[in-house]
Amino acid sequence: MNKFTSILLLTGAGLAAAFASCATGSRSSAGGEVTGVGGTSWAEPTPYGMVLVDRGSMKVGVSKADSAWNLAADARGISVDGFWMDETEITNGKYKQFVFWVRDSIIRERLADPAYGGNEDFKIEEDREGNPVTPHLNWNKPIPWRNPNEDEQRAIESVYRTNPITGVRELDGSQLNYRYEVYNHTEAARRRNRLDPRRRDLNTDHAPSTSLPTISKDTAFINDEGEIMRQTISRPLTGDYDFLNTYIVNVYPDTTAWVNDFENSYNEPYVRMYFSHGGYTDYPVVGVSWEQANAFANWRTDFLRRSLGKEGIYVEPYRLPTEAEWEYAARAGNDENMYPWDGDLALSEDKGCFYANFKPGEGNFVRDGHVITSRVGTYSPNDFGLYDMAGNVSEWTSTAYTESVGRLTNDLNPEYRYDAAQEDPYKMKRKIVRGGSWKDVAHNIRSDLRMWEYQNEQRSYIGFRCVRSQIGFAKGNKQKK
């Protein structure tokens, strides 16, 4: 049993214990006194590759004005609850697992298709008692990579293409579409979206309005030309399913970003090799949009849920960090830190050692030992045990960008979300990225600076990492003196 499998089994055991505790009855009471309903708590095991960022508070944003960089002091106090965070940025190897899962799901779907032999073993449509179930793929049935018959060979080869110029057989990234659904718990919980008018408006001085609230629902489909079509539907609320949004995302990274981000630069080897070559397995994935990063987080959650082998179990989802969570984690909860480390410099003055992968000088990318990205975890972690929170690659957050975002958000778990509709102006599709990258000067990798990018853009210098909200008790950070 490998380490990853053992973590999954441990998580499953913890979840089972948590749900078993719900059955615990009330404590024995004497004299008719209310003593409360008992229950057993459990400590969530550490998710694989993550570290716990304990709850805490700090001042986020720039604390000192800097006229040279046109920065105004806008720091404000916030508090965030505990969460788990990937100790490194998502690597090519981890993202490739997602890509291959999508590839294999397409192959299995086609192996069950009568056009490719119709092997019913690859799709489950009945339970063990013969009762019909929602059709789903059988992941226990291995793909016949070796010695396939003629129909199986056609199904496998259908997701590959032969490059017409080089003659090389390669994965056809245009086919790798991932469909998923997200229930918007926040909108579903809002009082204004309740079906019962008496529960929408609790003011008894007037009769509640009987008109149904209008909701916006995201849907997606693939048209006859094979194009992903997204629609945002606005209609009167009818029930819980109106908060279930459907997305279809092509998951293959844009490997051409290396050329398109840099004019008059010979970066073709990165186009061919950075994502596909094994030598870059432990380097951060790039060329991934905000939309693709969200798709990965959803798949990662579903992958964990499926591994537990139980239906109806709630798993706290993997997701992108909010901007506040990201900054709190990067600065290790320290108001004085502009970077993930102490001090105002990106290298050690006495030893000349660099603290991060960035651009040390004009035209000089290699002074820190790297030309482009570096292997994740190359530099020392911050006090929370997180690597590369400055430099290497900038990182997507879940937070939407607007010029006044700092004034719009609460000081408790701050977050500003805007799910832009297809027809919205492009400027409304901006999302916040943090941390700076290998191509940025030292100033731009500061942890207190806000940057943004369009949610569908794919850059050679933007990656991401995931978080999960902590379940159970947090120890709480000690107050700094």
C-alpha positions in Angstrom: 0.0 0.0 0.0 1.5 3.3 -1.0 1.5 6.5 1.1 -1.3 8.1 -0.9 -3.6 5.1 -0.5 -3.0 4.9 3.2 -3.9 8.6 3.6 -7.1 8.0 1.7 -8.0 5.0 3.9 -7.2 7.0 7.0 -9.4 9.8 5.8 -12.2 7.4 5.2 -11.9 6.0 8.7 -12.0 9.5 10.1 -15.2 10.3 8.1 -16.8 7.1 9.2 -16.1 8.0 12.8 -17.5 11.4 12.4 -20.7 10.2 11.0 -21.0 7.5 13.6 -20.8 10.1 16.2 -24.1 11.6 15.0 -25.9 8.6 16.4 -24.8 9.3 19.9 -27.7 9.9 22.2 -28.2 12.5 24.8 -26.2 12.3 28.1 -27.9 10.7 31.0 -29.6 13.5 33.0 -30.9 13.7 36.6 -33.9 15.7 37.8 -35.1 16.6 34.3 -32.2 19.0 33.7 -31.0 19.8 30.1 -27.5 18.4 29.8 -27.1 18.5 26.0 -26.6 15.9 23.3 -23.3 14.1 23.5 -21.0 13.3 20.6 -17.4 12.4 19.9 -15.1 14.7 18.0 -12.3 13.7 15.7 -9.2 15.2 14.4 -9.1 15.3 10.6 -5.9 13.5 9.3 -3.5 15.6 7.4 -4.4 15.6 3.7 -1.6 14.3 1.5 1.0 17.0 0.7 -0.7 19.7 2.8 0.1 21.6 5.9 -2.3 23.1 8.4 -2.6 26.9 8.5 -4.1 27.6 11.8 -6.8 30.2 12.3 -5.5 33.7 13.0 -5.7 37.4 12.3 -3.3 40.0 10.8 -3.3 43.2 8.8 -3.3 42.4 5.1 -2.2 44.8 2.3 0.5 47.4 2.0 1.3 49.0 5.4 3.7 51.7 4.2 3.2 54.0 1.3 5.8 53.9 -1.4 5.7 56.8 -3.9 8.4 55.2 -6.1 6.1 52.3 -6.8 2.9 54.4 -6.5 1.7 52.3 -3.5 -0.7 53.7 -1.0 -0.9 52.3 2.6 -4.2 50.4 2.7 -3.5 47.7 5.3 -6.6 46.5 7.3 -7.2 43.8 9.9 -8.8 40.5 9.0 -9.3 37.1 10.5 -9.4 33.7 8.8 -10.4 30.3 10.0 -8.1 27.3 9.8 -7.4 25.6 6.5 -5.1 23.0 4.9 -2.9 24.3 2.1 -0.7 22.5 -0.4 2.9 22.8 0.8 4.0 23.4 -2.8 2.5 24.6 -6.0 0.7 22.0 -8.0 3.3 20.2 -10.2 3.3 19.0 -13.7 3.1 15.5 -12.3 0.0 16.1 -10.2 -1.8 18.0 -12.9 -0.8 15.3 -15.4 -2.7 12.8 -13.2 -5.8 14.9 -13.8 -5.2 15.0 -17.5 -4.7 11.3 -17.7 -7.8 10.6 -15.6 -9.8 12.6 -18.2 -8.1 10.7 -21.0 -8.9 7.4 -19.4 -12.5 8.4 -18.8 -13.0 9.1 -22.5 -11.4 5.8 -23.4 -13.6 3.9 -21.0 -16.7 5.7 -22.3 -15.7 4.7 -25.9 -14.9 1.1 -24.9 -18.5 0.8 -23.7 -19.8 2.4 -26.9 -21.2 -0.1 -29.5 -19.2 1.8 -32.1 -16.1 0.5 -30.5 -17.2 -3.0 -29.6 -19.7 -2.1 -26.8 -18.0 -3.8 -23.9 -20.6 -3.4 -21.1 -18.0 -4.2 -18.4 -16.7 -0.6 -18.7 -20.0 0.9 -17.7 -22.1 0.2 -14.7 -25.9 0.5 -15.2 -27.2 -1.9 -12.5 -26.3 -2.7 -8.9 -25.4 -6.1 -7.6 -29.1 -6.9 -7.2 -29.9 -6.0 -10.8 -31.6 -2.7 -9.9 -31.0 0.2 -12.4 -28.6 2.9 -11.2 -27.3 6.1 -12.8 -24.9 4.9 -15.5 -21.3 5.5 -14.6 -17.9 4.3 -15.6 -16.4 1.2 -14.1 -12.9 2.2 -12.9 -12.2 -1.3 -11.6 -12.1 -2.6 -15.2 -8.6 -1.9 -16.5 -8.0 -0.4 -20.0 -6.4 -3.1 -22.2 -3.3 -1.1 -23.0 -1.4 -4.3 -23.9 -2.8 -6.7 -26.6 -6.1 -4.9 -27.2 -8.4 -6.3 -29.9 -9.2 -4.3 -33.0 -12.2 -2.4 -31.5 -10.3 -1.7 -28.3 -7.3 -0.4 -30.2 -9.5 2.0 -32.1 -11.0 3.3 -28.8 -7.6 3.8 -27.3 -6.1 5.5 -30.3 -9.0 7.8 -30.7 -7.7 10.2 -28.1 -4.3 10.4 -29.8 -3.2 12.1 -33.0 -0.2 11.9 -35.2 1.5 15.3 -35.7 1.3 15.9 -39.4 4.7 17.7 -39.4 6.9 15.6 -37.1 5.0 12.3 -37.4 5.0 11.9 -33.6 2.1 10.3 -31.8 0.7 12.7 -29.2 -2.2 13.1 -26.9 -5.0 15.1 -28.6 -5.5 17.8 -26.0 -8.6 19.3 -27.7 -10.6 16.2 -26.7 -9.8 16.4 -23.0 -13.0 18.0 -21.7 -14.0 17.6 -18.1 -17.6 18.1 -17.1 -18.5 18.8 -13.5 -21.2 20.3 -11.3 -20.9 22.7 -8.4 -23.7 23.4 -5.9 -23.5 27.1 -4.9 -24.1 26.7 -1.1 -23.7 30.5 -0.5 -26.4 31.6 -2.9 -28.7 28.7 -1.7 -28.3 29.9 1.9 -29.2 33.5 1.2 -32.5 34.6 2.8 -33.5 36.4 -0.4 -33.4 33.1 -2.3 -35.9 31.2 -0.1 -39.0 29.8 -1.8 -41.3 30.6 1.1 -42.0 34.4 1.0 -42.6 34.4 4.7 -39.0 33.3 5.3 -37.5 35.7 2.8 -38.7 38.8 4.6 -39.1 38.6 8.4 -40.5 42.1 8.8 -44.0 41.7 10.1 -45.0 45.3 9.4 -45.9 44.4 5.8 -47.1 41.5 3.8 -44.2 39.5 2.1 -43.9 39.7 -1.6 -45.1 36.5 -3.4 -43.0 37.1 -6.5 -40.3 34.5 -6.8 -36.6 35.7 -6.7 -34.6 35.5 -9.9 -31.5 33.4 -9.9 -28.6 33.0 -12.4 -27.6 29.4 -13.2 -24.5 28.4 -15.3 -24.9 25.6 -17.8 -22.6 24.2 -20.4 -22.9 21.8 -23.4 -20.9 20.7 -26.4 -22.4 21.7 -29.8 -22.4 19.7 -33.0 -19.0 21.2 -34.0 -17.4 19.9 -30.8 -17.1 23.4 -29.2 -17.8 24.0 -25.5 -20.7 26.3 -25.2 -21.4 28.1 -21.9 -24.7 29.8 -21.0 -25.9 31.7 -17.9 -29.6 31.4 -17.5 -31.7 33.8 -15.5 -35.1 32.7 -14.3 -37.5 32.6 -11.4 -36.3 30.2 -8.6 -38.0 26.8 -8.7 -35.9 24.7 -6.2 -32.6 23.5 -5.0 -31.4 22.4 -8.4 -31.3 26.0 -9.6 -28.2 26.4 -7.5 -26.4 23.5 -9.3 -24.1 24.9 -11.9 -22.6 22.9 -14.7 -19.3 23.5 -16.3 -17.3 21.9 -19.1 -13.6 22.8 -19.2 -10.8 21.7 -21.5 -8.1 20.7 -19.1 -5.0 20.5 -21.2 -2.5 23.3 -20.4 -1.6 25.8 -23.0 1.9 24.8 -23.7 2.3 27.5 -26.3 2.2 30.1 -23.6 6.0 30.1 -23.5 6.0 31.6 -27.0 2.9 33.8 -26.7 4.1 35.5 -23.5 7.4 36.5 -24.9 7.8 38.2 -28.2 11.1 37.6 -30.2 12.3 34.9 -27.8 13.3 31.4 -28.6 11.2 29.4 -26.1 10.1 26.6 -28.4 11.9 23.8 -26.4 9.6 24.7 -23.4 6.5 24.4 -25.7 7.5 20.8 -26.6 9.0 19.6 -23.3 8.0 21.6 -20.2 4.7 19.7 -19.6 5.5 16.4 -21.3 9.1 15.6 -20.4 9.7 13.7 -17.2 12.5 16.0 -16.2 9.9 18.7 -15.4 7.7 16.4 -13.4 8.3 18.2 -10.1 8.2 21.7 -11.6 5.0 23.9 -11.1 2.4 23.4 -13.8 1.8 26.6 -15.9 -0.4 27.5 -18.8 -3.4 26.7 -16.7 -6.3 29.2 -16.5 -8.3 30.0 -13.4 -11.1 27.9 -14.9 -8.8 24.9 -15.3 -7.5 25.3 -11.8 -11.1 25.2 -10.4 -11.8 22.1 -12.5 -8.7 20.4 -11.1 -9.8 21.2 -7.5 -13.3 19.7 -8.2 -11.7 16.6 -9.7 -9.4 16.3 -6.8 -12.4 16.4 -4.4 -14.3 13.8 -6.4 -11.2 11.6 -6.6 -11.0 11.5 -2.8 -14.7 11.0 -2.4 -14.7 8.0 -4.8 -11.7 6.4 -3.1 -13.7 6.3 0.2 -16.1 3.9 -1.4 -19.2 5.3 0.3 -22.1 7.1 -1.1 -23.6 10.2 0.6 -20.5 11.1 2.5 -19.7 14.9 2.5 -16.0 15.6 1.9 -14.8 19.2 2.5 -13.9 20.3 -1.0 -10.5 21.2 -2.4 -10.6 24.7 -3.7 -8.5 27.7 -4.6 -7.5 29.9 -1.6 -9.2 33.2 -1.1 -6.9 36.2 -1.4 -7.0 36.7 2.3 -6.1 33.1 3.0 -3.3 33.2 0.5 -1.8 36.4 2.0 -2.2 35.2 5.6 -0.5 31.9 4.7 2.3 33.6 2.7 3.2 36.1 5.3 3.0 33.4 8.0 0.5 35.6 9.9 3.1 38.3 10.5 2.0 41.9 10.0 5.7 43.0 9.6 6.5 40.6 6.8 6.4 42.0 3.2 7.7 38.6 2.0 7.3 35.0 3.3 10.5 35.6 5.3 11.7 38.3 7.7 13.2 41.5 6.3 12.8 43.6 3.2 15.2 41.8 0.9 14.9 38.8 -1.4 18.4 37.5 -0.6 20.7 37.2 2.4 23.1 40.1 2.5 25.8 38.3 4.5 25.7 35.0 2.6 24.3 36.1 -0.8 21.7 33.3 -0.8 18.4 33.8 -2.6 15.2 33.2 -0.8 13.1 32.7 -3.9 13.2 32.2 -7.7 12.7 35.6 -9.4 14.5 38.0 -11.8 17.4 39.4 -9.8 18.5 42.0 -12.4 17.9 43.4 -15.9 18.4 40.6 -18.4 19.7 38.4 -15.6 17.4 35.5 -14.8 20.2 33.0 -13.8 21.8 34.7 -10.8 19.4 32.8 -8.5 20.4 29.6 -10.2 17.4 29.2 -12.6 16.4 30.6 -16.0 12.6 29.9 -15.7 10.8 28.0 -13.0 12.6 25.9 -10.4 11.7 22.5 -8.9 9.1 23.1 -6.2 10.5 23.2 -2.7 14.0 24.3 -3.9 14.0 27.2 -1.4 13.4 27.1 2.3 9.7 27.2 3.5 8.2 30.0 5.5 7.3 29.6 9.2 4.1 27.8 8.3 6.0 25.2 6.3 4.9 26.5 2.8 7.3 26.6 -0.1 7.5 29.1 -3.0 4.9 31.5 -1.7 7.0 34.2 -3.4 8.4 33.8 -6.9 8.6 30.6 -9.0 5.0 31.1 -10.3 2.3 33.5 -9.5 -0.8 31.7 -8.0 -4.5 32.0 -8.8 -6.9 32.8 -5.9 -10.6 32.3 -5.9 -11.2 36.1 -5.4 -12.6 38.3 -8.2 -10.8 41.5 -8.9 -12.2 45.0 -8.9 -10.4 48.2 -8.0 -12.4 48.5 -4.8 -12.2 44.8 -3.7 -10.5 45.8 -0.4 -13.5 47.9 0.6 -16.1 45.4 -0.5 -15.1 42.4 1.6 -15.8 41.6 5.2 -13.1 41.4 7.8 -14.2 37.9 8.7 -13.0 35.3 6.2 -12.9 38.0 3.5 -13.9 36.9 0.0 -15.4 38.7 -3.1 -16.8 36.3 -5.7 -18.2 37.1 -9.0 -19.1 34.3 -11.4 -19.0 36.2 -14.7 -21.5 35.2 -17.3 -20.4 34.6 -20.8 -21.9 37.8 -22.0 -20.4 40.0 -19.3 -17.7 42.5 -20.2 -14.3 41.1 -20.3 -13.0 43.3 -17.4 -15.5 41.6 -15.1 -13.7 38.3 -15.7 -10.6 39.3 -13.7 -9.3 37.2 -10.9 -6.6 38.0 -8.3 -3.2 36.3 -8.6 -0.6 36.6 -5.9 3.1 35.9 -5.2 4.9 37.0 -8.3 6.9 34.6 -10.5 10.3 33.7 -11.9 10.0 36.6 -14.5 9.4 39.3 -11.8 11.8 41.6 -10.0 12.1 41.4 -6.3 9.5 44.1 -5.6 6.8 42.2 -7.5 7.1 39.0 -5.5 6.1 40.8 -2.3 3.3 39.0 -0.4 1.4 42.1 0.3 0.8 43.1 -3.3 -2.3 42.4 -5.3 -2.2 41.5 -9.0 -4.8 40.2 -11.4 -5.3 38.2 -14.6 -8.3 37.3 -16.8 -9.8 34.0 -15.7 -9.5 32.3 -19.1 -5.9 33.4 -19.7 -3.1 30.8 -19.6 0.4 32.1 -18.7 3.8 30.6 -18.5 4.3 32.2 -15.2 0.9 31.5 -13.4 0.2 28.3 -11.5 -1.8 27.5 -8.4 -2.2 25.4 -5.2 -5.3 24.2 -3.4 -6.7 24.6 0.1 -9.3 22.7 2.2 -11.1 24.2 5.1 -10.2 22.5 8.3 -12.8 20.3 9.9 -12.9 20.1 13.7 -11.0 22.0 16.3 -8.2 24.4 15.6 -5.5 25.1 18.2 -5.4 28.8 17.5 -2.3 30.9 17.0 -0.6 32.5 19.9 -0.7 36.2 20.0 2.5 37.8 18.9 4.0 40.3 21.3 
